[in-house]
Structures are given as C-alpha cells and as structure tokens.
Amino acid sequence: MDKKKNAVLFGPFVGEFYWECGRFAPMLSYMLYKQYKNKDVDYIVYTREERFDLYGKHADILVPLKIPGDYSEYRPECFRLPGFPKTEYNELAKKFRKKYEERYNIIKHVFPDVRKPAFLNKNQYPQSIMHYKYKPRKANYDLVDEFLPKDGKPLVVLAPRFRKGFKRNWNRWQDFYDLLGKDVGLMRKYNFVICGKDVEYKPDRQDRFLDMTKIQINGNASLAGILLVILEKAYFTFGSQSAIPNMSLLYGVEVLEFGCQKSLHTKTYNVKNTPITFIENKKYDLDPKRALNEMKQLLERKRRKENGKSSK
C-alpha cells in the first residue's frame, strides 16, 4: 500500500479580508519557506474564491468556500461571520478535513477560533509565524498588464472603501475625484487607479481614472490577485484606514491615510516600516482640498528624493 502524502489544511476562513490577508494567509508561506522547507507537503486551502490569490501559487489545491447569505445576510467581522452558526462553521471544517484525510496524512489543520473573545484577537496567530510573501497566479499578471497603460507613468492607488451604513465612510470621495481630475499637473505625471470591491467602494461618477473593478476576472484569477499585482506595481497609495493601505505597507508602497487609529495603522500593521503619513480624522470629515494637497506634496517630495539619489 502506498504511503499517503503529507498535507496541511487551511480553512475554512469566513472572516474579514484584511484579517485573512494579514493575519492568516501568510502562515502558508511561512510553512512553505521555513517550517516545512524542503519537505514534501501539499497545502490545501478552503476560502472564498475571490480570495484565492492570497495563497496563490503557494497552494497546491484551492477549494471554493460558498456560504448562502455571505455578505448579505452575514457580514464578516474579524475572524468570524456574525450570525453564521458555530455548529455549521465547525461542520464545514470537519467535512473539509474528512474529504482530504482519505488521500493525505494531515499533519496540520489550521482554521480560526471564532468563539468569543478569540474571534477578535489580532494575535490569534502570532506575527512570528507569518511570512508576508504573496505569489498570485499568472493569470492575474496577464490581466493587470493588459489593463494598465504602457506609458511608464507611476501608478497611484486610490482606496475609497465605502460600505452601506458604515460609520467610517468618507462622504467626500466624489469631491476629491473632481479636484484631482482638474489638477492637470498630477493627471499628466501619474496614472491613478481606484481599487476596491464592487458595492463596497466609491467609483468616480465621471470615470476619469482607472478602476480595477472593470477588469473581467476569469477562473484562473481572483479579485485579491488583481489587487496584489496592482500593489506590486504601485508607486503610492491614498485612502481612509482600511485593508488596501495596510496591504500597500506590506508591499513597501508609501501611504497617505486618514482615520481614527493612528498607532494601529502606522505601527502595528506596518511590520516593514514603510513610509506612511497619517491624518487623524476621527469624524471622517476630512477636507478633500487638504487630502489632495497632502498627497501632492508627498508625491513631489518622493520624486525629488528619488531624483536626488539618481543624480549622485
């Protein structure tokens, strides 16, 4: 009888996007490159299809997680999906394991503890077992390369997170877009791409900028993968405190961010000490003129610094 191959199972993961991106998925690359380095182990992941590329080429098998009522009846919160019965969550994990233990020797099965208060513990999985090295599948690169202009201008990411009923929404995104669209100098020097998830972001009503939601994603790519590739190519990011600015920091992309949790977003989440300017704005009523001026000054300073280095 042939000996079963070893495998590590990840999931199900039902929580928030950044909690998966920054606090769960990086365990896989840690195991691959450190814990089980040079070991014959398959990595099998059970998560939403739109998030497959948080694991990407590091995973051997990607299993789509589908939950009726996801994002409508239920909305992710930290590591959990509020209202989704824990018994059903545990049953998903049990069936996932059972499906693969017939073919594999399961050496580890990792999935979040969604009980109180564990579900909101940012360190349920400590940073020491995280390896922030993402590897999206090739189809994501192909789609982004086809989408982005070939003019060589630096790419600036705009992260207009906006959720219905969310207290941290900024209601001035369209005003900001209008000011930016009229700034001939910025529009001539940079390409701007709006990044977000359909129905959870603010597009420009006049469609003056690139918008990642217009990329037609095929079965070998994912929403997360498209975003990760864009961040690989990004020069700068602006947005309210949310997942995309945090992910930009992981990619070493300088950030201008505003919100109500300065220390958390400039230190705790900034594990690579990437340059970040944070405007404290607890009411989320930032003047769009100030936002544009701050971004403009930071971009000019960044360009001057880079030009100074290149002239030496």
N, C-alpha and C positions, 0 to 999 in steps of 0.2 A: 504494500500500500504506500503510495506517495505521501511524503510528509507535507503537511499544509504550510503554505507561505505565511509569514507574519504580516499582520496588518494593524494599523492604528485607525480608529474610527473617530471622526469629528462630527458632533451634532446629535440631535437636531439643534439648530440655533434659531431662536424665534425673536430675539431682541432687536434693539436699535442698530442702525447701520454703523455708526462710529464705534459702538461697543463691540461689534464684531470685527470691524476693520482694525481698531487699535488695541483691543483687549482680549481677542480670542484667536482670530486667524493667524497672527504672527507666531503662534506656538508651533504651527506646522513647519514653517521654515526653520525654526529653532531645532525641532526634532530632526529634520532632514539634514541640516548642515552641522549640527553639534551632537545632540543626544544620541541619535542613531546613525551618525555619519558612517558611510561605507557599509551599512547593514542592508540586507535585502528585505525591505519593508515596503508594503503598499500603504498609501494614505487615501482613505475613503471619506468623503465629506458630504454631509447631508444639510443643505441650506437652500434658501431661496435662489432660484435660477438667476435672478438679476444680480446676485452677489457672487456668482461662481468664481469670478476672476480675482477675488480677494485671496483665493488659493491657487487658481490658475494652473500653470504648468507644474506646480509643486504637487498637485493632487494626481492620483492615478485614476480615481473614479469620482465623478461629481454626480450626486443624487439630488434631483429637484424636490424641494420641500414645498408642498402645497397645502395651505390651511384655509378652508372656507371661512370667509369673513375677515381675512387678513387685510389690514389697513382700512377696513370699513367698519365692520362690527368690532374688531380689535385693532389697537394701535400700539406698536412696540414701545416699551418703556424699559430702559436699561437692558438687563439680560432677559426680561420676561415679556410676555404678551398678555397684558391685563385682561382678565375675563376669560381667557382660554384655560379650561380646567387643567389643573396639575396632573390629574389622573390621565388625561388624554396626552399631555406632553410626555409623561413617563411611558405611556404605551407606545408613542412614536419612537422613543429611544429604544425600548425593548424590541420592537419589531425590526428596527434598523439593525440592531446587533444580531438578532436571530437570523436575519436574511444572509448576513455575511459570515457568521461563525461556522456555517456548514462548509464554506470554501477556504476559510482562513483561520489561523491561530491568532485570535485577538489579543494583542499584548497591552493595549490601552484603548479605553473608550472615554473620550472627553466630551462632556456636554455640561452647560451651565446649571448651577443650582438656582432654581427660580423661586425658591421659598423665601419668605421674609425672614430676616432683612438681607439675606445673601444676594438677592437679585439686583440690589443697588450698590453692592460692594465693588468699587472700581478695581480693587486689587484681589478679586476672587482668584484671578490668575496673575501672579506677580510679574513685574516687568523683567525680572531676571530670566524668565523663560519665554521671552518674546524676542523675535528676530525680525526687524522691520525691513524685510526684503520681499517685495511683491513681484510676481512674474506672470502678468496677464498672457493669455493665449494669443497666438499670432494674428488671428482674425481681428482683434481689437486694434492692433497696429495698422493693419491694412485699411480699416475703416477710417481711422483718425487721419492717416496720411492722405487719403482721398478727400477728406473733409476740409483739412486746414489749407490755407493759402500757401503758395510756394514762393512768396515774396521776400522771405528772410526776416520779416519784422518780428520783434519779440512778442511773445504771447502773454497777455494779461488775462487772468481768470477772474470773473465776477461771480460771486456766490450768493445769490439772492434768495436764501431759504425763506419760505413763506408758507405757513400751514394755517388752514382754516381754524379759527378760534385760538390760535397760539398766542400767548402773551408776549413773546419775544419777536414778533413780526415788526419789521420796519416798513412803515406805510409810505416812505418817500422814494422807493426804488425808481418809479417812473420819472420823478423829478430829477433824480440822479442821472438816469439814462439821457434825459433831454439835455442836461448840462454837458454831459460827456459828448453827446453827438454833435454839439455845436462847437466843441473845442477842436479846431482844425489842426492844431499842433499835435495833440495827443492822437487824434484819429490818423494822422499822417505817419506817425512814428511807430504805432503799435497796432497789433490785432487784438481785439477784445472778444473773449468767448464767455457766454453765460452758461454756467454749469448748475445742474440741479436735476431733480426728478419731476416728471410731469405731474401737475396738480399740487406740487409742494414747492414751487418756486415762482418768482415773478419774471415773466418774459418781457422784452421791450415791445410795446404795442406797435412801434413803427419799424420793428425788425431791422435795426441798423447794425446789429452785431452778430457774430457767430453764435449759434445756440446748439449745444450738444444734444438736446432732445430731438433735433431734426435728423440725427444720424439713424438710419434704418439698421437696427441691430439684427443680425442673423443668429442661427443656432450655435455658432462657434464663438460668439462674443457675448458680452453682458454689459449692463449699464455701469456696473462697478469697473469693469475692464476698460471701457471707453474713458471713464474719468481718470483712472490710474495712468493711462497712456498720455492723456492731456496734461496731467500734472508732471509727468516726466519731461514734457516739452515746455512747461510753463516758465515764465520769467518772474512773475509777480502775481499775488492774489489779494483781492479785496472782498470783504464780506462781513456780515454780522457773525457773532460767535456760533459756530456750527461745525459739522463734520468736515466740510471741504477745506476751510482754512487750517484745521487741525491736521488733515492729511497733507496739505501743502507743506507744513512744517516738517513732516516726516520725509518729504522729498527734498528738503533743503531749499524750498521756494520761499522767498521773503514775503511777509504777510502784513497787510494793514487790516486790522479787525476792530470791531467795536461791540460793546455789550456790558454785562454786569458781573463778570467773573474773571477779572484780570489775571490774578495769580494762577488760577487753574489753567487758563489758556496760553499764558506766556511761559510758565514754568513746568507745571505738572505734565501737560500734554506735549510740551516742547522738548522731547527727550534728546534731540540732536542740537539744541541751542541755536536754532535757525533765527536769523534776524526777524523781529516782529515789533510792530508799533501798535499799541492797544489804546483805543479811546474809550474811557469809561463812560458809559451812557446807559444808566440803569432803566431809564424810561423808554429807551429805543425811539427817541425823537431827534436823533442827530440831524443837524442841518446838512442837506445834501451839498451845499456850496462848500462847507468845511470838509466834508468827506472827499470831494473832488480835489480841493486844494491840497489836502494832506497827501492824497495819492500822487498828485502831480509832483509835489516836492520830493517825495520818496523816490519816485521813478527818475527824476532828474539827478538826485544825489547818487542813486545806484549807477546810472550811466556815467556820471563824472568819475566816480570811483573806479569803475571798470576801464574807462578811457585812460585814467591816470596810470593804472597798472600796465596797460598795453603799451604806453609810450615810454616806459622805463627800459 
